[in-house]
């Protein structure tokens, strides 16, 4: 039942995020796979220094969703990435991240995969 509730609560935020057609930054490959399953196309993993990733993303996108995990390390990465990207003039779209935080118990982005499998 929990997964069904998550799917209902996240349906609109997922649709809105997909319509933005912006870049999404996640921590790892499992997170990337989960988002690809949901239909996200422009997903970047943190696989280089944050400033280099920010520069790469900013060179192609003006809007970004940062979906790091919602644990202490993920929140730290989120703050640093947000600061780097904003410095480069990129707009951060927080709606989807906030929907996950407020409406579900999902704390690891790879957990979004279970939302799709319901």
N, C-alpha and C positions, 0 to 999 in steps of 0.2 A: 504493500500500500504506500509506503514511503516514496518509492520511486515514481509511482503514479502521481502522487501529490506534487513532487518536484517537477514532473513534466508539465503539469497544468500551470503551476506557478511561474515556470520559466518560458512557456510557449511564446507569449508576447515579447518579452525581452530578447529572446533568441531571434524572432522574426525581425524586430527592429534592428538588432545588431547586424543581421545578414543584409538588410537593405542598405546599411551604411556603406557596405563594400570597402571597408577600410582594412588596414593591417591589424593583426592581432599578435601580441607577443606573449609567449608562454615560457615556462621554465624548461620543460623537457619534451622528449619525443612522444611519450605516452599522452601528455597533454595535447600535443599537436594532433595526434591520431584521433583523440576524442573530439576535438573541434572539427577536424576534417569530416568525421562521421556526421556531425551536425550540419555540415554544409559550408563551413567557413573555408575560404580559398587562399587567403594571403596570410598564412600563419608562420611566424618566425619563432625560433627557439633561442634561448639565451645560450649561445655557444661561443661567445667572444666577449671581450671587455664591454661593459655597458655603454661606454661612450662610443665605441666603434659600432655597436648594434644600433644605437640611437642615430648615428650619422647615416648608416645604411638605410634604415627605415625612413628617415626624414628626407632622403634624396628622392624617394618615390611616393611617399604618402603624406598627406597633411592632417589626417585623422588616424588615431590609433586607439585600440582597446588593449589595455594591459591586464592580462589574466594570470598573474602569478598566484600561487597557492595562498590560502588565507591563514597560514601559520606565521610565526614571528619572522622567519627568514623570507617568506614570500612578501610580507608587508614591507620589509626593509628593501627588497629588490624593487617593489612597486614604487616606493618613494623615490629611490635613486633614478629609476628609469623615467618616471614622470618628470622629475627635475631636468634631466638631460634632454628629453624630447621637447619640453616646453621651451627650454633655452634655444632650441633650434626652430621654434615657431610651429611645432606640431600640437594640434588640439587633442586632448585626451578625452575619450568617451568613457565615462564611468558607469553609465546606466546598467549595463549587463553585469558588471562586477558587483555593483550594489544590490542588484536583484538576487544574485547568488547568495550574498552575505545576509540579506534581510529575510529571504523567503525560503531558504533551504538549510539543511545541515551539512551540505557539501562544503568541504574545506580544502579539498585537493581537486584541481581542475580536471584531472583524468577521471574523476567521479562523474563528470557530465556525460560520459559514455553511457552510463546506466540509465540516464534520462531518455536517451534515444531508443534504448532497447525495450522499453515498456510497451 
